[in-house]
Amino acid sequence: MCASCRTLSYFGEMRVKVTVLFFAALREQLGRPREELDLPSNINTIGGLRDHLRARGGAWASAFAPNRAVRAAVNQDMAQPAAAIKAGDEVAFFPPVTGG
Amino acid sequence: MKVAVQREDFDLGAEVRAISKDSKVGAVASFVGLVRDVRMTLEHYPGMTENAIRGIVDQAASRWQVMDCTVIHRYGELQPNDQIVLVAVASAHRGDAFAACEFIMDYLKTQAPFWKKEHRAGGAAWVEAKAADDQAAGRWKS
C-alpha cells in the first residue's frame, strides 16, 4: 500500500483512497465517468461501497437500488459483493455486459 | 494468440490465414458477430477488456487443443451489417476448434466489459443483458 493512500482525516480517523469508475447506463445516470473517493476505513468491500454510494440519495439511490443489476470489478477483475477493497484500488461499477 | 479491441473493421480472410500457417493446423473455426438492423455505439472498459478476453482464451486453451487463436472486438460507432466481433481458433482437428470457438464466444458475452447502446428513431437505449447468455456460458461448467 502506498504511504500517501492512507491518511488521517481532520478527526484522526483512518481514510482509504480509491478510484471509482462508472460505465454505460450507470455513467450516464450518475453524470460522471469516475470519482476519487476518500472512504472511511470501515467501508472495505464492494457491497459496503455500493451501500455507501446508494446512501447519497437521488440518482445514486436509484442507480444502486437493491433490485438493480449492478456488476463490479476490482483492479480490472470481475468481483463479487464480498470482495475486499483497499487503498489505491481501482473499483468499477457497471450494468451486466452486452458485448459480442 | 492475438487479442485486439479496436475501432477499425477487420478482414476475416486475412485473420484466418494468419493462424493457419503452421502445417500441423488441420482446422480453423471462426465466428463473426454482426450488427443487425440498428445503429449502435459500443462502450468498453479500456484495460480490463483486453485482460478479460485473454483470461477467457487461456481457459479455452486449457480445456481444448488450441494451436492459435485470434479475438477482435470493435467499439465505437457501428452501422447495420457492420462486423462487431471475430473469434477464430486453429487446432489439429475440428472438434477442438468448434468447441473452443463457441466457449470463447459464450464467455465473452457474459464476462468481457462491453455495453451496446442502440440508436433508433424513437431515441437511444442501452441493451439489456439476456438471461439466455448467462445460460449459454453456464453450460460449459458441467
gemmi code that builds the backbone of each chain (N, CA, C; Angstrom):
import gemmi

chains = {
    "A": [
        ("MET", (0.847, -1.201, 0.000), (0.000, 0.000, 0.000), (0.882, 1.251, 0.000)),
        ("CYS", (0.503, 2.230, -0.808), (1.343, 3.430, -0.859), (1.084, 4.284, 0.376)),
        ("ALA", (2.126, 4.938, 0.840), (2.037, 5.692, 2.089), (1.013, 6.816, 1.997)),
        ("SER", (0.898, 7.421, 0.813), (0.004, 8.576, 0.688), (-1.459, 8.165, 0.554)),
        ("CYS", (-1.713, 6.855, 0.309), (-3.100, 6.429, 0.110), (-3.869, 6.355, 1.425)),
        ("ARG", (-3.175, 6.129, 2.486), (-3.843, 6.086, 3.793), (-3.514, 7.367, 4.523)),
        ("THR", (-4.506, 8.143, 4.822), (-4.237, 9.405, 5.500), (-5.144, 9.533, 6.704)),
        ("LEU", (-4.740, 10.328, 7.641), (-5.597, 10.601, 8.792), (-6.407, 11.844, 8.481)),
        ("SER", (-7.706, 11.761, 8.658), (-8.541, 12.920, 8.394), (-8.426, 13.885, 9.561)),
        ("TYR", (-9.134, 14.967, 9.446), (-9.146, 16.004, 10.490), (-9.531, 15.407, 11.842)),
        ("PHE", (-10.394, 14.402, 11.793), (-10.878, 13.819, 13.046), (-9.986, 12.683, 13.544)),
        ("GLY", (-8.899, 12.451, 12.832), (-7.977, 11.416, 13.275), (-8.406, 10.020, 12.884)),
        ("GLU", (-9.426, 9.947, 11.977), (-9.974, 8.644, 11.582), (-9.234, 8.179, 10.334)),
        ("MET", (-8.992, 6.872, 10.200), (-8.293, 6.345, 9.034), (-9.182, 6.449, 7.801)),
        ("ARG", (-8.633, 6.952, 6.694), (-9.389, 7.070, 5.445), (-8.680, 6.248, 4.368)),
        ("VAL", (-9.467, 5.768, 3.400), (-8.923, 4.927, 2.337), (-9.254, 5.562, 0.981)),
        ("LYS", (-8.227, 5.871, 0.200), (-8.455, 6.497, -1.111), (-8.595, 5.439, -2.200)),
        ("VAL", (-9.686, 5.511, -2.945), (-9.873, 4.610, -4.086), (-10.388, 5.413, -5.282)),
        ("THR", (-10.146, 4.882, -6.465), (-10.718, 5.456, -7.687), (-11.919, 4.605, -8.062)),
        ("VAL", (-13.059, 5.259, -8.303), (-14.264, 4.519, -8.688), (-14.661, 4.939, -10.102)),
        ("LEU", (-14.852, 3.949, -10.978), (-15.251, 4.205, -12.366), (-16.684, 3.735, -12.590)),
        ("PHE", (-17.393, 4.443, -13.467), (-18.772, 4.072, -13.815), (-18.865, 3.954, -15.331)),
        ("PHE", (-19.584, 2.941, -15.800), (-19.694, 2.731, -17.241), (-21.147, 2.651, -17.714)),
        ("ALA", (-21.324, 2.939, -18.997), (-22.578, 2.750, -19.728), (-23.744, 3.455, -19.031)),
        ("ALA", (-24.869, 2.754, -18.812), (-26.054, 3.403, -18.259), (-25.769, 4.022, -16.888)),
        ("LEU", (-24.921, 3.386, -16.086), (-24.587, 3.959, -14.766), (-23.835, 5.278, -14.921)),
        ("ARG", (-22.889, 5.322, -15.837), (-22.116, 6.549, -16.081), (-23.052, 7.699, -16.464)),
        ("GLU", (-24.028, 7.399, -17.341), (-24.956, 8.445, -17.770), (-25.880, 8.883, -16.637)),
        ("GLN", (-26.374, 7.898, -15.893), (-27.321, 8.208, -14.823), (-26.663, 9.038, -13.718)),
        ("LEU", (-25.385, 8.747, -13.432), (-24.679, 9.432, -12.346), (-23.963, 10.690, -12.834)),
        ("GLY", (-23.928, 10.876, -14.166), (-23.356, 12.091, -14.718), (-21.855, 12.222, -14.564)),
        ("ARG", (-21.165, 11.083, -14.433), (-19.702, 11.142, -14.323), (-19.085, 9.791, -14.662)),
        ("PRO", (-17.889, 9.819, -15.283), (-17.223, 8.553, -15.598), (-16.360, 8.035, -14.450)),
        ("ARG", (-15.952, 8.925, -13.541), (-15.065, 8.481, -12.457), (-15.132, 9.450, -11.288)),
        ("GLU", (-14.649, 8.962, -10.164), (-14.602, 9.800, -8.966), (-13.486, 9.270, -8.070)),
        ("GLU", (-12.748, 10.187, -7.459), (-11.753, 9.797, -6.459), (-12.450, 9.875, -5.109)),
        ("LEU", (-12.415, 8.783, -4.347), (-13.130, 8.755, -3.070), (-12.166, 8.555, -1.916)),
        ("ASP", (-12.519, 9.185, -0.815), (-11.739, 9.113, 0.412), (-12.677, 8.454, 1.429)),
        ("LEU", (-12.593, 7.135, 1.539), (-13.602, 6.380, 2.289), (-13.207, 6.165, 3.741)),
        ("PRO", (-14.217, 6.143, 4.626), (-13.932, 5.690, 5.987), (-13.445, 4.237, 5.925)),
        ("SER", (-12.529, 3.869, 6.798), (-11.894, 2.551, 6.659), (-12.839, 1.387, 6.944)),
        ("ASN", (-14.041, 1.667, 7.495), (-14.988, 0.564, 7.712), (-15.725, 0.195, 6.428)),
        ("ILE", (-15.538, 0.976, 5.351), (-16.118, 0.593, 4.055), (-15.012, -0.113, 3.294)),
        ("ASN", (-15.029, -1.452, 3.353), (-13.885, -2.205, 2.839), (-14.276, -3.375, 1.943)),
        ("THR", (-15.540, -3.368, 1.474), (-15.948, -4.375, 0.481), (-16.731, -3.677, -0.638)),
        ("ILE", (-16.878, -4.390, -1.758), (-17.691, -3.887, -2.871), (-19.126, -3.611, -2.410)),
        ("GLY", (-19.691, -4.548, -1.661), (-21.059, -4.368, -1.175), (-21.178, -3.157, -0.263)),
        ("GLY", (-20.187, -2.964, 0.589), (-20.184, -1.819, 1.503), (-20.095, -0.498, 0.756)),
        ("LEU", (-19.277, -0.488, -0.295), (-19.137, 0.741, -1.099), (-20.429, 1.030, -1.850)),
        ("ARG", (-21.061, -0.050, -2.344), (-22.330, 0.136, -3.057), (-23.385, 0.763, -2.125)),
        ("ASP", (-23.460, 0.267, -0.876), (-24.405, 0.829, 0.101), (-24.078, 2.295, 0.384)),
        ("HIS", (-22.783, 2.583, 0.518), (-22.307, 3.939, 0.797), (-22.740, 4.899, -0.312)),
        ("LEU", (-22.600, 4.458, -1.570), (-22.978, 5.312, -2.700), (-24.495, 5.467, -2.790)),
        ("ARG", (-25.222, 4.381, -2.513), (-26.687, 4.446, -2.562), (-27.212, 5.463, -1.551)),
        ("ALA", (-26.516, 5.581, -0.410), (-26.966, 6.466, 0.663), (-26.850, 7.945, 0.288)),
        ("ARG", (-26.209, 8.260, -0.854), (-26.155, 9.653, -1.292), (-27.525, 10.151, -1.748)),
        ("GLY", (-28.428, 9.209, -2.042), (-29.788, 9.579, -2.437), (-29.872, 9.982, -3.899)),
        ("GLY", (-31.059, 10.439, -4.327), (-31.274, 10.902, -5.703), (-30.929, 9.832, -6.726)),
        ("ALA", (-30.169, 10.252, -7.775), (-29.790, 9.323, -8.841), (-28.984, 8.157, -8.283)),
        ("TRP", (-28.211, 8.393, -7.209), (-27.388, 7.344, -6.614), (-28.265, 6.261, -5.986)),
        ("ALA", (-29.357, 6.701, -5.357), (-30.257, 5.740, -4.708), (-30.892, 4.821, -5.743)),
        ("SER", (-31.290, 5.393, -6.913), (-31.931, 4.523, -7.913), (-30.890, 3.697, -8.671)),
        ("ALA", (-29.710, 4.282, -8.950), (-28.678, 3.532, -9.679), (-28.199, 2.313, -8.902)),
        ("PHE", (-28.166, 2.447, -7.575), (-27.648, 1.356, -6.740), (-28.751, 0.705, -5.892)),
        ("ALA", (-30.010, 0.876, -6.320), (-31.118, 0.238, -5.598), (-30.881, -1.273, -5.556)),
        ("PRO", (-31.350, -1.916, -4.476), (-31.084, -3.356, -4.331), (-31.581, -4.199, -5.502)),
        ("ASN", (-32.650, -3.745, -6.191), (-33.180, -4.560, -7.292), (-32.513, -4.238, -8.642)),
        ("ARG", (-31.568, -3.307, -8.662), (-30.861, -3.008, -9.911), (-29.680, -3.967, -10.070)),
        ("ALA", (-29.576, -4.568, -11.259), (-28.437, -5.458, -11.521), (-27.201, -4.591, -11.783)),
        ("VAL", (-26.272, -4.611, -10.854), (-25.027, -3.855, -10.992), (-23.869, -4.835, -10.805)),
        ("ARG", (-22.933, -4.817, -11.744), (-21.743, -5.649, -11.633), (-20.581, -4.768, -11.192)),
        ("ALA", (-19.516, -5.422, -10.703), (-18.376, -4.654, -10.216), (-17.072, -5.339, -10.587)),
        ("ALA", (-16.007, -4.534, -10.610), (-14.659, -5.070, -10.802), (-13.733, -4.365, -9.826)),
        ("VAL", (-12.736, -5.099, -9.329), (-11.679, -4.509, -8.514), (-10.368, -4.710, -9.263)),
        ("ASN", (-9.678, -3.620, -9.514), (-8.425, -3.661, -10.279), (-8.583, -4.456, -11.572)),
        ("GLN", (-9.720, -4.198, -12.252), (-9.999, -4.732, -13.592), (-10.242, -6.235, -13.622)),
        ("ASP", (-10.643, -6.809, -12.485), (-11.116, -8.189, -12.437), (-12.545, -8.184, -11.888)),
        ("MET", (-13.421, -8.981, -12.520), (-14.788, -9.080, -12.022), (-14.772, -9.444, -10.540)),
        ("ALA", (-15.655, -8.820, -9.755), (-15.625, -9.025, -8.299), (-17.028, -9.177, -7.743)),
        ("GLN", (-17.163, -10.025, -6.735), (-18.439, -10.252, -6.042), (-18.620, -9.206, -4.932)),
        ("PRO", (-19.864, -9.077, -4.402), (-20.095, -8.067, -3.353), (-19.184, -8.209, -2.131)),
        ("ALA", (-18.765, -9.427, -1.819), (-17.924, -9.629, -0.627), (-16.453, -9.293, -0.877)),
        ("ALA", (-16.087, -9.001, -2.122), (-14.671, -8.741, -2.449), (-14.145, -7.534, -1.672)),
        ("ALA", (-12.924, -7.653, -1.183), (-12.315, -6.590, -0.378), (-11.819, -5.456, -1.264)),
        ("ILE", (-11.890, -4.238, -0.729), (-11.243, -3.104, -1.395), (-10.271, -2.463, -0.418)),
        ("LYS", (-9.153, -2.017, -0.961), (-8.129, -1.414, -0.106), (-7.582, -0.149, -0.779)),
        ("ALA", (-6.808, 0.586, -0.020), (-6.290, 1.857, -0.519), (-5.570, 1.672, -1.852)),
        ("GLY", (-5.830, 2.583, -2.778), (-5.164, 2.553, -4.079), (-5.873, 1.717, -5.121)),
        ("ASP", (-6.943, 1.007, -4.740), (-7.643, 0.146, -5.698), (-8.405, 0.964, -6.742)),
        ("GLU", (-8.568, 0.354, -7.926), (-9.463, 0.884, -8.948), (-10.716, 0.018, -8.925)),
        ("VAL", (-11.822, 0.625, -8.520), (-13.096, -0.102, -8.417), (-13.996, 0.388, -9.546)),
        ("ALA", (-14.720, -0.512, -10.183), (-15.642, -0.095, -11.248), (-17.016, -0.694, -11.008)),
        ("PHE", (-18.043, 0.092, -11.299), (-19.431, -0.385, -11.253), (-20.029, -0.219, -12.650)),
        ("PHE", (-20.801, -1.232, -13.080), (-21.395, -1.179, -14.417), (-22.568, -2.142, -14.519)),
        ("PRO", (-23.414, -1.948, -15.547), (-24.528, -2.891, -15.754), (-23.984, -4.225, -16.274)),
        ("PRO", (-24.812, -5.289, -16.228), (-24.399, -6.556, -16.851), (-23.953, -6.292, -18.296)),
        ("VAL", (-22.906, -6.994, -18.726), (-22.279, -6.667, -20.010), (-23.120, -7.166, -21.193)),
        ("THR", (-22.987, -6.488, -22.338), (-23.803, -6.822, -23.512), (-22.982, -6.785, -24.802)),
        ("GLY", (-21.729, -7.231, -24.733), (-20.899, -7.237, -25.940), (-21.141, -8.464, -26.799)),
        ("GLY", (-20.221, -8.706, -27.715), (-20.284, -9.884, -28.578), (-21.156, -9.674, -29.783)),
    ],
    "B": [
        ("MET", (-1.380, -16.130, -30.023), (-2.702, -15.683, -29.609), (-2.765, -14.162, -29.773)),
        ("LYS", (-3.823, -13.704, -30.404), (-3.950, -12.260, -30.635), (-5.287, -11.787, -30.086)),
        ("VAL", (-5.251, -10.751, -29.266), (-6.465, -10.125, -28.759), (-6.400, -8.651, -29.122)),
        ("ALA", (-7.419, -8.151, -29.814), (-7.433, -6.733, -30.185), (-8.798, -6.139, -29.892)),
        ("VAL", (-8.795, -4.966, -29.271), (-10.021, -4.197, -29.044), (-9.807, -2.899, -29.802)),
        ("GLN", (-10.592, -2.690, -30.847), (-10.272, -1.613, -31.793), (-11.524, -0.998, -32.405)),
        ("ARG", (-11.384, 0.232, -32.903), (-12.485, 0.889, -33.622), (-12.601, 0.352, -35.047)),
        ("GLU", (-11.446, -0.007, -35.645), (-11.389, -0.348, -37.059), (-12.044, -1.697, -37.355)),
        ("ASP", (-12.477, -1.848, -38.600), (-13.009, -3.114, -39.087), (-11.861, -4.132, -39.213)),
        ("PHE", (-12.222, -5.403, -39.448), (-11.204, -6.444, -39.623), (-11.520, -7.267, -40.867)),
        ("ASP", (-10.501, -8.006, -41.343), (-10.627, -8.824, -42.544), (-10.591, -10.291, -42.128)),
        ("LEU", (-11.754, -10.933, -42.172), (-11.863, -12.324, -41.734), (-10.851, -13.224, -42.441)),
        ("GLY", (-10.749, -13.099, -43.769), (-9.846, -13.965, -44.538), (-8.400, -13.809, -44.085)),
        ("ALA", (-7.975, -12.552, -43.915), (-6.593, -12.293, -43.509), (-6.328, -12.850, -42.110)),
        ("GLU", (-7.296, -12.711, -41.215), (-7.113, -13.194, -39.838), (-7.059, -14.721, -39.802)),
        ("VAL", (-7.904, -15.378, -40.600), (-7.897, -16.847, -40.648), (-6.577, -17.349, -41.252)),
        ("ARG", (-6.137, -16.709, -42.327), (-4.871, -17.127, -42.942), (-3.715, -16.979, -41.956)),
        ("ALA", (-3.748, -15.927, -41.171), (-2.639, -15.659, -40.247), (-2.472, -16.755, -39.196)),
        ("ILE", (-3.558, -17.455, -38.838), (-3.433, -18.514, -37.822), (-3.441, -19.911, -38.454)),
        ("SER", (-3.333, -19.964, -39.780), (-3.400, -21.252, -40.491), (-2.059, -21.691, -41.060)),
        ("LYS", (-0.991, -20.944, -40.770), (0.281, -21.181, -41.467), (1.007, -22.438, -41.010)),
        ("ASP", (0.858, -22.800, -39.743), (1.528, -23.996, -39.211), (0.929, -25.237, -39.889)),
        ("SER", (1.790, -26.118, -40.457), (1.262, -27.268, -41.202), (0.612, -28.303, -40.280)),
        ("LYS", (0.752, -28.150, -38.964), (0.049, -29.050, -38.030), (-1.409, -28.632, -37.825)),
        ("VAL", (-1.751, -27.414, -38.250), (-3.140, -26.956, -38.138), (-3.989, -27.681, -39.171)),
        ("GLY", (-5.045, -28.360, -38.686), (-5.924, -29.069, -39.607), (-7.316, -28.484, -39.640)),
        ("ALA", (-7.604, -27.534, -38.727), (-8.960, -26.982, -38.646), (-8.911, -25.569, -38.086)),
        ("VAL", (-9.685, -24.693, -38.711), (-9.880, -23.351, -38.143), (-11.388, -23.120, -38.072)),
        ("ALA", (-11.880, -22.852, -36.870), (-13.293, -22.492, -36.713), (-13.337, -21.003, -36.415)),
        ("SER", (-14.245, -20.289, -37.097), (-14.338, -18.853, -36.841), (-15.790, -18.444, -36.687)),
        ("PHE", (-15.993, -17.397, -35.902), (-17.318, -16.816, -35.702), (-17.198, -15.320, -35.911)),
        ("VAL", (-18.133, -14.744, -36.665), (-18.189, -13.289, -36.824), (-19.559, -12.813, -36.364)),
        ("GLY", (-19.580, -11.896, -35.410), (-20.835, -11.290, -34.961), (-21.075, -10.010, -35.738)),
        ("LEU", (-22.335, -9.792, -36.167), (-22.687, -8.632, -36.991), (-23.739, -7.776, -36.312)),
        ("VAL", (-23.724, -6.491, -36.646), (-24.805, -5.601, -36.209), (-26.040, -5.954, -37.035)),
        ("ARG", (-27.203, -6.057, -36.377), (-28.432, -6.307, -37.144), (-28.925, -4.992, -37.757)),
        ("ASP", (-30.186, -4.647, -37.566), (-30.762, -3.537, -38.342), (-30.803, -2.218, -37.571)),
        ("VAL", (-29.817, -1.984, -36.700), (-29.882, -0.761, -35.904), (-28.479, -0.174, -35.732)),
        ("ARG", (-28.413, 1.132, -35.743), (-27.134, 1.803, -35.498), (-26.818, 1.689, -34.013)),
        ("MET", (-25.552, 1.491, -33.657), (-25.238, 1.366, -32.233), (-23.883, 1.947, -31.870)),
        ("THR", (-23.739, 2.231, -30.567), (-22.460, 2.651, -30.011), (-22.036, 1.581, -29.023)),
        ("LEU", (-20.788, 1.148, -29.129), (-20.256, 0.145, -28.203), (-19.242, 0.803, -27.279)),
        ("GLU", (-19.508, 0.717, -25.985), (-18.584, 1.255, -24.977), (-17.840, 0.080, -24.350)),
        ("HIS", (-16.606, 0.295, -23.899), (-15.902, -0.765, -23.177), (-15.058, -0.165, -22.065)),
        ("TYR", (-14.407, -1.022, -21.312), (-13.606, -0.620, -20.154), (-12.141, -0.832, -20.543)),
        ("PRO", (-11.482, 0.208, -21.072), (-10.110, 0.043, -21.563), (-9.216, -0.568, -20.480)),
        ("GLY", (-8.395, -1.489, -20.868), (-7.515, -2.157, -19.898), (-8.140, -3.452, -19.428)),
        ("MET", (-9.308, -3.367, -18.802), (-9.950, -4.592, -18.320), (-10.402, -5.466, -19.483)),
        ("THR", (-10.890, -4.840, -20.558), (-11.444, -5.611, -21.671), (-10.427, -6.600, -22.229)),
        ("GLU", (-9.228, -6.112, -22.538), (-8.196, -6.963, -23.116), (-7.837, -8.098, -22.155)),
        ("ASN", (-7.693, -7.754, -20.860), (-7.321, -8.771, -19.870), (-8.412, -9.822, -19.718)),
        ("ALA", (-9.672, -9.381, -19.724), (-10.786, -10.322, -19.579), (-10.808, -11.292, -20.760)),
        ("ILE", (-10.594, -10.769, -21.975), (-10.617, -11.647, -23.153), (-9.438, -12.626, -23.104)),
        ("ARG", (-8.255, -12.115, -22.718), (-7.093, -13.016, -22.604), (-7.358, -14.143, -21.600)),
        ("GLY", (-8.019, -13.803, -20.492), (-8.345, -14.815, -19.481), (-9.264, -15.885, -20.053)),
        ("ILE", (-10.227, -15.466, -20.876), (-11.173, -16.413, -21.499), (-10.440, -17.315, -22.493)),
        ("VAL", (-9.549, -16.722, -23.287), (-8.777, -17.510, -24.264), (-7.885, -18.523, -23.534)),
        ("ASP", (-7.274, -18.094, -22.422), (-6.424, -19.014, -21.646), (-7.235, -20.194, -21.118)),
        ("GLN", (-8.464, -19.904, -20.641), (-9.321, -21.003, -20.159), (-9.625, -21.979, -21.278)),
        ("ALA", (-9.934, -21.446, -22.461), (-10.236, -22.316, -23.611), (-9.020, -23.177, -23.943)),
        ("ALA", (-7.832, -22.560, -23.912), (-6.611, -23.290, -24.278), (-6.264, -24.356, -23.249)),
        ("SER", (-6.784, -24.207, -22.017), (-6.517, -25.234, -21.008), (-7.499, -26.398, -21.128)),
        ("ARG", (-8.613, -26.189, -21.848), (-9.622, -27.255, -21.982), (-9.544, -27.987, -23.308)),
        ("TRP", (-9.119, -27.288, -24.357), (-9.062, -27.905, -25.683), (-7.695, -27.638, -26.296)),
        ("GLN", (-7.376, -28.387, -27.348), (-6.118, -28.137, -28.038), (-6.295, -26.898, -28.919)),
        ("VAL", (-5.686, -25.803, -28.503), (-5.755, -24.556, -29.266), (-4.342, -24.231, -29.738)),
        ("MET", (-4.118, -24.305, -31.041), (-2.770, -24.041, -31.561), (-2.546, -22.561, -31.777)),
        ("ASP", (-3.611, -21.861, -32.133), (-3.542, -20.397, -32.232), (-4.969, -19.869, -32.150)),
        ("CYS", (-5.089, -18.589, -31.832), (-6.417, -18.024, -31.642), (-6.353, -16.516, -31.848)),
        ("THR", (-7.360, -15.967, -32.485), (-7.463, -14.510, -32.644), (-8.850, -14.066, -32.205)),
        ("VAL", (-8.893, -13.064, -31.334), (-10.161, -12.454, -30.941), (-10.041, -10.956, -31.221)),
        ("ILE", (-10.966, -10.435, -32.006), (-11.017, -8.989, -32.274), (-12.417, -8.510, -31.907)),
        ("HIS", (-12.503, -7.468, -31.105), (-13.804, -6.893, -30.756), (-13.749, -5.408, -31.025)),
        ("ARG", (-14.719, -4.904, -31.759), (-14.741, -3.467, -32.076), (-15.508, -2.686, -31.023)),
        ("TYR", (-15.239, -1.377, -30.963), (-16.022, -0.478, -30.112), (-16.240, 0.815, -30.895)),
        ("GLY", (-17.031, 1.720, -30.343), (-17.325, 2.989, -31.032), (-18.632, 2.907, -31.796)),
        ("GLU", (-18.733, 3.694, -32.870), (-19.973, 3.780, -33.652), (-20.015, 2.657, -34.677)),
        ("LEU", (-21.127, 1.914, -34.712), (-21.264, 0.833, -35.683), (-22.610, 0.955, -36.406)),
        ("GLN", (-22.592, 0.575, -37.678), (-23.772, 0.688, -38.543), (-24.361, -0.697, -38.807)),
        ("PRO", (-25.643, -0.736, -39.254), (-26.229, -2.038, -39.602), (-25.326, -2.828, -40.548)),
        ("ASN", (-25.212, -4.120, -40.264), (-24.413, -5.058, -41.067), (-22.892, -4.967, -40.822)),
        ("ASP", (-22.443, -4.030, -39.993), (-21.012, -3.975, -39.650), (-20.616, -5.225, -38.867)),
        ("GLN", (-19.353, -5.606, -38.998), (-18.806, -6.681, -38.173), (-18.515, -6.113, -36.782)),
        ("ILE", (-18.868, -6.868, -35.722), (-18.585, -6.420, -34.349), (-17.431, -7.220, -33.764)),
        ("VAL", (-17.513, -8.545, -33.894), (-16.572, -9.396, -33.173), (-16.129, -10.569, -34.039)),
        ("LEU", (-14.864, -10.946, -33.875), (-14.325, -12.135, -34.538), (-13.671, -13.029, -33.485)),
        ("VAL", (-14.014, -14.318, -33.519), (-13.273, -15.323, -32.758), (-12.836, -16.372, -33.769)),
        ("ALA", (-11.552, -16.646, -33.865), (-11.043, -17.680, -34.777), (-10.058, -18.558, -34.019)),
        ("VAL", (-10.269, -19.873, -34.088), (-9.440, -20.827, -33.349), (-8.847, -21.842, -34.310)),
        ("ALA", (-7.529, -22.025, -34.231), (-6.837, -23.023, -35.044), (-6.471, -24.210, -34.172)),
        ("SER", (-6.722, -25.418, -34.691), (-6.407, -26.634, -33.951), (-6.042, -27.732, -34.947)),
        ("ALA", (-5.649, -28.895, -34.429), (-5.334, -30.004, -35.326), (-6.619, -30.587, -35.914)),
        ("HIS", (-7.691, -30.589, -35.091), (-8.939, -31.237, -35.510), (-10.144, -30.339, -35.231)),
        ("ARG", (-11.237, -30.584, -35.964), (-12.377, -29.669, -35.904), (-13.078, -29.640, -34.555)),
        ("GLY", (-13.109, -30.777, -33.852), (-13.842, -30.822, -32.577), (-13.327, -29.776, -31.601)),
        ("ASP", (-12.020, -29.719, -31.426), (-11.422, -28.745, -30.514), (-11.644, -27.316, -31.011)),
        ("ALA", (-11.521, -27.127, -32.331), (-11.663, -25.782, -32.883), (-13.089, -25.261, -32.681)),
        ("PHE", (-14.098, -26.100, -32.993), (-15.505, -25.692, -32.801), (-15.791, -25.387, -31.334)),
        ("ALA", (-15.399, -26.311, -30.459), (-15.748, -26.167, -29.038), (-15.084, -24.934, -28.437)),
        ("ALA", (-13.797, -24.748, -28.708), (-13.090, -23.609, -28.127), (-13.666, -22.292, -28.644)),
        ("CYS", (-14.022, -22.260, -29.923), (-14.579, -21.042, -30.515), (-15.913, -20.689, -29.853)),
        ("GLU", (-16.762, -21.688, -29.660), (-18.070, -21.427, -29.054), (-17.934, -21.044, -27.585)),
        ("PHE", (-17.023, -21.711, -26.874), (-16.764, -21.387, -25.456), (-16.305, -19.933, -25.314)),
        ("ILE", (-15.340, -19.535, -26.145), (-14.813, -18.162, -26.058), (-15.928, -17.155, -26.316)),
        ("MET", (-16.750, -17.432, -27.324), (-17.843, -16.510, -27.648), (-18.857, -16.437, -26.499)),
        ("ASP", (-19.231, -17.588, -25.929), (-20.209, -17.599, -24.831), (-19.684, -16.842, -23.615)),
        ("TYR", (-18.405, -17.026, -23.283), (-17.848, -16.333, -22.118), (-17.664, -14.844, -22.393)),
        ("LEU", (-17.273, -14.527, -23.616), (-17.109, -13.119, -23.976), (-18.425, -12.354, -23.774)),
        ("LYS", (-19.538, -12.992, -24.112), (-20.857, -12.362, -23.985), (-21.190, -11.990, -22.539)),
        ("THR", (-20.678, -12.761, -21.577), (-21.072, -12.534, -20.175), (-19.949, -11.988, -19.302)),
        ("GLN", (-18.696, -12.015, -19.786), (-17.561, -11.629, -18.936), (-16.758, -10.436, -19.452)),
        ("ALA", (-16.807, -10.151, -20.732), (-15.984, -9.050, -21.256), (-16.773, -7.737, -21.127)),
        ("PRO", (-16.139, -6.695, -20.568), (-16.880, -5.455, -20.265), (-17.137, -4.567, -21.483)),
        ("PHE", (-18.176, -4.956, -22.245), (-18.687, -4.155, -23.371), (-20.156, -3.862, -23.111)),
        ("TRP", (-20.608, -2.703, -23.577), (-22.022, -2.349, -23.454), (-22.485, -1.727, -24.763)),
        ("LYS", (-23.658, -2.210, -25.247), (-24.216, -1.710, -26.511), (-25.314, -0.700, -26.233)),
        ("LYS", (-25.270, 0.397, -26.960), (-26.362, 1.374, -26.910), (-26.937, 1.476, -28.314)),
        ("GLU", (-28.239, 1.211, -28.440), (-28.873, 1.242, -29.760), (-29.506, 2.608, -30.017)),
        ("HIS", (-29.365, 3.085, -31.255), (-29.939, 4.381, -31.643), (-31.061, 4.127, -32.633)),
        ("ARG", (-32.285, 4.298, -32.164), (-33.457, 4.105, -33.026), (-34.146, 5.447, -33.235)),
        ("ALA", (-35.165, 5.445, -34.115), (-35.873, 6.688, -34.422), (-36.446, 7.324, -33.154)),
        ("GLY", (-36.931, 6.485, -32.229), (-37.549, 6.999, -31.011), (-36.552, 7.423, -29.941)),
        ("GLY", (-35.263, 7.220, -30.169), (-34.258, 7.600, -29.175), (-33.242, 6.490, -28.955)),
        ("ALA", (-32.305, 6.753, -28.033), (-31.227, 5.793, -27.770), (-31.526, 5.016, -26.490)),
        ("ALA", (-31.132, 3.751, -26.465), (-31.356, 2.933, -25.267), (-30.252, 1.894, -25.119)),
        ("TRP", (-29.818, 1.695, -23.875), (-28.824, 0.655, -23.599), (-29.469, -0.714, -23.727)),
        ("VAL", (-28.757, -1.642, -24.329), (-29.267, -3.010, -24.492), (-29.237, -3.705, -23.130)),
        ("GLU", (-30.306, -4.424, -22.818), (-30.370, -5.187, -21.567), (-29.671, -6.535, -21.751)),
        ("ALA", (-28.971, -6.984, -20.724), (-28.332, -8.300, -20.774), (-29.405, -9.384, -20.816)),
        ("LYS", (-29.119, -10.494, -21.509), (-30.102, -11.574, -21.654), (-29.765, -12.745, -20.734)),
        ("ALA", (-30.793, -13.284, -20.085), (-30.591, -14.468, -19.234), (-30.073, -15.636, -20.075)),
        ("ALA", (-30.496, -15.687, -21.355), (-30.052, -16.783, -22.235), (-28.536, -16.775, -22.407)),
        ("ASP", (-27.914, -15.590, -22.352), (-26.461, -15.524, -22.484), (-25.769, -16.119, -21.258)),
        ("ASP", (-26.333, -15.859, -20.066), (-25.775, -16.455, -18.840), (-25.904, -17.966, -18.894)),
        ("GLN", (-27.068, -18.439, -19.411), (-27.277, -19.894, -19.501), (-26.289, -20.518, -20.486)),
        ("ALA", (-26.031, -19.809, -21.595), (-25.099, -20.341, -22.602), (-23.697, -20.485, -22.015)),
        ("ALA", (-23.277, -19.495, -21.214), (-21.944, -19.576, -20.591), (-21.945, -20.638, -19.496)),
        ("GLY", (-23.072, -20.752, -18.778), (-23.146, -21.684, -17.655), (-23.053, -23.140, -18.053)),
        ("ARG", (-23.479, -23.474, -19.287), (-23.495, -24.897, -19.677), (-22.094, -25.470, -19.792)),
        ("TRP", (-21.062, -24.605, -19.911), (-19.693, -25.108, -20.028), (-19.122, -25.513, -18.677)),
        ("LYS", (-19.844, -25.214, -17.598), (-19.314, -25.519, -16.261), (-19.424, -26.988, -15.918)),
        ("SER", (-20.337, -27.730, -16.586), (-20.518, -29.140, -16.249), (-19.359, -29.965, -16.776)),
    ],
}
model = gemmi.Model(1)
for chain_id, residues in chains.items():
    chain = gemmi.Chain(chain_id)
    for i, (resn, *xyz) in enumerate(residues, 1):
        res = gemmi.Residue()
        res.name, res.seqid = resn, gemmi.SeqId(i, " ")
        for name, pos in zip(("N", "CA", "C"), xyz):
            atom = gemmi.Atom()
            atom.name, atom.element = name, gemmi.Element(name[0])
            atom.pos, atom.b_iso = gemmi.Position(*pos), 0.0
            res.add_atom(atom)
        chain.add_residue(res)
    model.add_chain(chain)
structure = gemmi.Structure()
structure.add_model(model)
structure.setup_entities()
